Amino acid sequence: MNRSNRTQLGYVLVLLGVVGFSLNAGVSRIVLDAGMDAWTLSEVRAVGAAIVLGLVVTARRRRFPIRVARHHWPRLVLYGLVGLGLLQSFYFQAIARIPIGLAILIEFLAPLWVALWARFVQKQAVKPILWPALAVTLAGLAIVAGTQFDNLDPVGLGSAFLAGLCFAVYFIVGERLVAEHDPFVVSFWGFSIAAVAWSGAAVFWTRITPLWQIDYGQPATLPAALGALVVPMGLLLLWIVGFGTVVPFASETAAMRWVPATTVSVIAMLEPVGSAAIGWWWFDQRLEWFQGFGAALVLAGIVMALLSRAEHPMPAVID
């Protein structure tokens, strides 16, 4: 395969990841509407992803060792607990309570927070494009959320912002880890840490249902746009773990072999668009034209923020 074909394959893989994560938002909303708590769904996703990624890294262990140096573990624990564990729980809380497109748009403000952190905390040089990026993003967000602010669930809105902060931690810590370790190894340990944390919390917190007590045969009704079919909860959970987490993540990670990481991250910003489309198609969550204009401004600002730190390595987006 020549270089041009490999680059094209890279772009296809990124778009496959975007589609997978966008569909995952819709499938997750169905599961949440069927009665599963966001914290329990976080537990299922973390444990399932850890198991599948464990099989992947075991198969690749001759090329990429699973072992992580001791001095990297504090950073890895932060990555797993906050950048993956809490991120997922706040993400699920948000999409269960406010329109999917808006929830993920707010969450994807993370690259902007990362750039500001780099500038003011880490004292890194950033490109001047960061400042118009901040202005454009906030203006767009004011247009999108301001017009419907009175009707938004405050818990859902707060969860979306918290998910964005956790997502920023994912980028800040993850970019250091993937600079020295294989992304699959980093994600395996991250999900494993999150899985242990959620499983342990389930023992002491009654709100989280232990995996062995979940009714995987519980019926869940698909949206009318999908025929209003009734399917077992377990089938949707398998989708969330496999096609909604591992497959799109693997696609975006593999794409970085032929497409620059920053380019992958920029293209991944299409996910809020795809998620908004799923919200409109499956759940009749509509935006007015001026809200769509505001969303476009937000996405433009986020891309500008990403480009302000283009020289830094970035982990594949997990959402």
N, C-alpha and C positions, 0 to 999 in steps of 0.2 A: 504494500500500500504506500503510494507516494505521499509527500508532505501535504499537498493540497487536499487529498482525500481524507487524510487523518484530521486535518483541521475541520473539514466539513463534518466528519464523524463526531468530533468534539462538540461542535455546536448542536448537533442533533441530540447528543447525550445530555447537554445542559437543558435543552427544551424538554426532553423526556423527564428530567428531574423536576422542572417547573410544573409540568402537567401532573406528575405524581403527587407532589406536595399540595397543589391546588385541590385535586380530588380528595386528598386526605382531609382537608378542612371540612368538606361537605360530608364525607362518611363519618367523621368524628362528631359532627353536629347531629347526625341521625342517631348515633349511639347515645349521645348525651340527652337527646330528646326522649329516648326510650327509657331513661331513668338511671343510667349509670352516672355516678358522681365523677367530676373532673379529676379528683385526686386518685380515684381507683383506676380511671382510664390512663392516667400518667404511670401508675404502677404497671399496668398491663403492657403499655408500650415500651417502657424501660426494660422490663424483664424479657419480653419477646425480642426486642432489638439486640439485647446483650447476648442472648442465646444464638441468634442467627449470625451476628458479627463474630461471636466466638468461634463458630464453625469456619467462617471465612478466614480469620487470622490464623487459625490452626493449620488450614490448608496452605497458607502462605508463609508459614513460620521459617522455612529455610531461607527465604529471600528477605523477610522483614521480621526480626525477632520481636517476640511479644513482651519481653522484659523491658521495664522502664527504670531509668536510673533513680536512685533513692531521692536525690535532691529535686527531682521533678514531681514527686508525689504530692506535696502541698498544693502546687498549681493544678495538678490533675484532679485532686479531690474537689477543689473549688470549681473546676470545669464541670465535673460530674454532678455535684450537688446543685449548683446555681445555673450554670450554662446549659445543662440538659434537664436536670430534675425539676427545679422550680420553674424554669422556662416553660416546660410542657404543661405544668399544672395551671399557670396563669394564662397560657395560650388557650387551653381548653375552657377555663372559666370565662374568658373573653368571648370566644366564638359561640358559647352557649347563651350569652346574655345580650350581645349587641350584634348588628349586621356583620357577617363574616368579612366582607371586604374592608370595612372600617377597622375592625379588630386587627387584621393583619397589616393594614396600612400603618396603624399606630405602632405595632410591634416592629415593623421594618424601619422605624426611625433609628434603629440601633447604629447603623454606620455613621449617622450624624453625631450621636453621643460618643462613639469611639473616636471620631476625629477631634471632637472638643476635648476629650480626655487626653489624647495624644498631645494636643497643643498646650493645654494649661496644666496638666498634672505631670506628664512625662517630658514636657518641654521639647517635644519633637518639632522639627520644621514641617509645616504644612503649606500647601499651595494656597495663594490668595483666593482661589475659587471657593474655599470653605465658607467665607463670609456671605457671599451671595447665595450659597447653598442653604445656609441657615435661614436667611430672610425668605427665600422662595418656599422652603419647606414649611415654615411656620405660617406663612400666608395661605398656602394651600390647605394646611390642616385646619386653619380657622374657617375656611370656606366649607370644607367637608363636614366637620363636626359642629361648627357653630350654628348651622341652619337647622340642625336636629338635636341640639344639645339638651333641650328640655325633655325630649322623649327617650334619652339614652339611660340605660340602667347604670347607676354610678359604680356598682361593683364590677360590672363588665368593663366599663371605661377605665376604671382604676387597674383592673387586671391586665388590660391591653398595654397600659403604660408600664406596669411592672414587668410584663413579658418583654417589652422593649429593652428595659434595663438589664434583665437577665440575658437577653440576646446580645447586648453589648459586652457583657462579661464573657459570653461564649466566643465572641470575636477576639477580644483583648487577650484572653488566656489561650484560646485555641491557636491564634496565629503564632504564639511562641512555641507551643507544643508541636504543631505540624511542621515547624521549621527544622525540627530535629528528629521527628518520628513519623512513621507511616500513618496517614490519616485514618486508615481502618483500625490500626492498633490504638490510636488515641481515642477514637469513638467507641471501640469495644470497652476499654477501661472506663471511659466516661459513663456509658450506659450501664456498665456493671456496678459502678459506684451508686448511680441513681437507683438502680434496681434494688440493691441492698438497703439503701436508705428508705425507699418506699415500702419494701417488704417488712422492714423492721418497724416502721411507723404504723403499719397495719395491725401489728400485734397490740399496740397501745392506744391507737386512735380508732374509735368505732366507725368514724366516717369513711375510712378506707376499708374496703372489703378484701380480705385475703384472697389470693388467686384461687385457692381450693374451694372457696365458698361462693364464687361467682356462678350464677346460673347462665351457662353458655348457651342453653337452649331457649332462653327467654326470647319471645318474639319481638322483632323490631320492624316497623313499617317504613318502607322507602317512600320518598316524596311522590306526589302524583305525577310529576314529570318523568319518573322512572317506573310508572305503572302501579304505584301504591302496593307493590308486592310485600309480603310478609316473609322475613328471613330470620334465621336464628342469630342471636347476638354474637355467638362465637365466630360465625362466618365474617361478620364485619370487623371483628377484632383481628382476625387473621389478615384481612386486607390492610388494616391500619399498620400492623407490624411489618408485613411483607412489602406490599405495593405502595403503602403510604409512608414508609420510613426507610427501610433498607434499600430497596430498589432505586428510588430517586436519589438517595444519598450516594449510593455506589455509582450511579450515572454521573452525578456532578463531580465526584472525586476522580473518576476515570477520565472525565473530560479535561481535567487539569494537566493530563499528560501531553495534550496537544494545543490547549487554549490557555492563555495566561490566567492566573487565579483571579486577578482583578476583573478581567473580562467575564469570567464565570459568575462572579459576584454581581456584576452589573446586570447581566442577563437574568440572574435569579430574581432581580427586582420586578420581573414580570409576574411573580407569584401573587402579589396583591391584586393585580388585574385579573389573573386566572381565578383567584378565590372569589373576587367580586362577581365574576361571570357565573361561577357555580352557585353563589348566593342568589343571583337573579334567576337562574334557570331552575334550580331545585326548590328554593324557598321563597321565591317572588320578592326578594329584597332588592328594591330598585333605588337608583340614584337619579336625581334631577340632573339636567345638563350642566348646570353651574357646579354641582357637586362633583361631577365627572371632571370638569375643568380643574377644580381644586385638587382632586386626586392626581391628575396629571402633573400639577405643580409640585406636589409632594414627591412623586417619583423622580421628577427631574432634579429636585434638590438632593434627594438621597444619592442619586447617581453622581452628582457633582461632589458630594461629600466623600464618596468612595474614591473618586479620582484625585481628591486632595491628598490621599496617602497611597498612591498607586504602586509605590515601590515596596510595600510591605506584603508578606505572604498572608493568605487568608484561608481559613478552613472552609470546606464546602458547607453551604447553608443546610441546616437541619430544622425543619418546621413541620 
